[in-house]
């Protein structure tokens, strides 16, 4: 008899007549939509093809990728700090992190971006120095907060709030027995976090983080209101001059779709890797046979 766990075997399912009928309806709808889109001259596919690799579009795409990567890296690092603070047993620290997370998750990203872009209206000048000394430096906030700077700050701070909750959820998935075992070994808080909690929380954190990366890539389109020449703004600059609005919006949408598909593949591979590692854990305890001393029947 095979030693494969029956729970891991694929289940066979008979397809009903309704399922075949649904397939026919969906295929007919797909063919009809594709025929309409491909034959409608108002889509101007020749214009889409001409601008798909246009220099302005590619430059905007590179800026979009930069904003996505930078915001995710800084947001994840800040989110890790916030998650540790949120899990702290020291009430003021946990409360501070809780207020931050509530504030940035509870307000729209667009509002936050506009707020940071206009922060100089509240603090036109900042003085950075050492307290009780004459050592200080004046900072012109209006010159410092350029559109791309405001976009990076706004996206990073907003993403940190979401990543903090994702990481905290991963921490909560680690069994208390693992933490107690680390404490019994005399591990410090930092070592326990690095060696026990974070590695075991990764299977819960990775899938949600992948979704956040894809969402962040599309969310960068909001910074176009600040005048940042990312992908959408680049398309807008072109169709403001050529009045070919729909073809340029299709170009931007196709690039968003292509990049989303490219980002989905490594996310799926990481999810498969961690799910495989989790599935290797024993589902149930094996039968233990005690070895009897020699000459004594078992």
N, C-alpha and C positions, 0 to 999 in steps of 0.2 A: 504493500500500500504506500502511495506517495506521501512524503512528509510535508507537502505544501499545505499551508493553512487554508482551509476551505473559505475563510473570509476574504482571502486575497484573490481568489479565482474570479474571472469575469462572469457576470450574470448574463444569461441569454434571455432575450425578450422578443416575443412575437410582435410583429408590426401589424397594426389594425388597418382596416380599410380606410378609416378616417385619416390616418397618418399619410397614406398614399394620396388621398384626395387633397390633403393640405399641401403636400409637396407639389402637386400639379398646379394648384392655385398660386402658390408662391413663385413657381418658375414662370408662369404666365405673366404675373405682375412684374417680375424682374425684367423679362424680355420686353414688355410694353414700356417700362420706364427707360430702359437702355435705348430702345428704338426712338422714343420721343426726344431724349437728351441728345442723341447723336445726330438726329436729322433736323433739329431746330436751329435755324441759322442765327437766332438771336444770342446763342451761347458763344458764338465767334471762337471756335476751337483753334483756328489759325492764330488768333491773337494770344490765346492762352499758351500755345506752343512757342510763340515768339518771345513772350516775357517770362516763361517758366525758369529759364536760366539767365535772365537779365542781370547785369552787374549790380543794379540797385537792389533787386530781390535777394540775390545771394549775400550781399553785404548785410541786409536786414536779417536774413536767416542766421548768419554767423553771430550777430549781436543777440538774437533771441536765444541761441544755444549758450552763449556766454552768460546771459542773465539767468538762464535756467540752472546751469552748473554752479555758478557763484552763489545764487540764492539757496540752492539745496545744500551745498557744502556748509556755508555759514549758518543756515537755518538748522541743519542737523546738529552741528556742534553746540549751538545755543540751546536747541531743544534738549540735548542730552544733559546740559547743565540744569535746565529748568525741571527736567524729569527727576533728577537727583534731588533738587531742592524740594520738589513737590512730594517726594517720598520721605523727606526728612522727618525725624521725630521732633525736631525743634519747631514749634508752632509758628513763630514769626517768619521763618524762612519758608515753610510750606505755604503760609498764607500769602506771602509776597509772590511766589510763583503762581499760586492759584488766581490771584488778581490779574497778573499779567496774561495768563492763558485765557481767562474769561474776557478780558478787555479786547484782545486781538482776535479771538475767535468770534466774538459777539458783534463786531463791526465789519462792514463790507471792505473788501480789499481796495476797491476803487476810492472809497472815502479816505482810507489810510494813505494811499499814494498821493492824493491831492493835499492831504494834511501835511505830509512831510515835504512836499514841494513848496508849500507856503509857510514852513516853520519859521522863516526869517521874519514874518510879520509879528510873531510872538517874541522871538529872541534875535533881533538884528545883529547883536554883537555878543560874543561869549568871551569870558576871560578865564584862561586856564593857568593855574599857578599853584604854588606851594603855600598852604595856609600859614598865616602869621609871619610871612616873609614878603619881601618886595619882588620876588621872582614870579613873573606872570607874563602871559602872552595873550594878546587880543586876537580873536578870530572873527573875520567877517563872514557870518553865516550865509548871507545872500550870495557871496561869491563861492562859498564852499558847496552849497546845495545846488548843484547842477541837475538837469533833468535825469540823467542816467544815475547820478548819485542818489537822488530821491527814489528812483525806481528800485535800485538795489537795496536801499534801507527798508523801504516799505515791503517789498517781497520777502526779504530775509526775516524781518521781525514777525510778519504774519505767518510765514512757514514754520518758524521756531515754535509758535504756539501749538500748531497741529502736530509737529514732530514730537513735542514734549508729551502729548497725550498718547501718541503711538508707542513711544519708548516706554512710558509708564505702564501701558497695557502689557508690553512685553515683559517688563519686570514682574508684573503681577502674575504672569503665567509660569514663573519659576516656582517650583514647589518649596514649601517652607522647610521640608526636610533637607533640601540641598543647602539652604542658608544656614540651618542649624548645624549641618555637617561642617560647613566652612568655619563657623564659629568655634566648633569643638576642636578644629585643627589650629586654632589661634591665628587665623588670617585677619589682617587689618581690613578696615573698610574699603580702602582703595584696591587691595589685592582681591578681596571678595567680589567687588564689582567687576574687576578686570578678568578674573579667572573663572568665576562661577556664574554670576548673574547675566552679564552681557552675552557670553557665548550661548547660554541656554535660552536667552530671550530672542536671539536672532531669527529662529523660524517664525516667530510671531511678528517680528518687526519688518523683515524683508518684504513680504508681499504688500503691506500697507505703504511702505516707503516707495516701492516701485510705482504704485498708483499715484503717490504724491508727485513723483518726478514727472509723470505724464501729465498730471493736472497742472503742474507748474509751467511746463512748456506751453500749454494752451493759455494759461493765466497771464503770461507775459504780454499778451495782446492788449491788456488793460493799460499798459504803460504808454500806449500810443496817445492817450489824452494828455500826457506830459510833454509831447513832442519828441519822444525818443524814437529814433528811426529803426525800430525793430521790423519784423516781417510784415505785420499788418500796416504799420505806418509807411513803410516803403511802398507797399501796393497803393496806399492812399495817395502818396505823393505823385505816383505815375498817373493814376486815373483822374486826379485833379487837373492834370495837364492834357490828357488825351480824351477824357470823358468816356472811357471804356470801363465803366464801373464793374459790371458783372464779370467780364473776363479776368480782371485783375483780382477780384475777390475769389474767383475760382482758383487762380494761381496760388494765392495765400492759403486757401483751404486745402489744396492738394499737397502743399508742403507740410502743413500741419498734420495731414493724414499720413504722409510718408514717414515723417519723423516719429509719429505716435506708433506706427507699426514697427519701426526699427527699435524703438525703446521697449516695446512689448516683448520682443524675442528674448533679450537678456533677462528681463524680469521673469518670464516663464521658465527659463533655464535655472535661475536661482531658486525659484519656488520648487521646481522639481528636485533640485539638489537637496534642499533642506527637508522636503517632504520624504525623500528617500532615506535621509539620515534618521528622521524620526521613525520611519516604518521599520528600521532595523532594530529598534528597541524591542525587547521581548514582550509579547502581548500577555503572556501568562507564565507563571513560574513552572520550570521543568520539574519532572518527578525526580526526587532525590532518593537514591538507594544507599542506605548505610552499609558500609563494609563491616562484616562481623569479624571478630578475631579468629585466627586460624584454629580449626577443629570444632568450631561452634556453628551449628546450622543457622541459616538466616531465615 
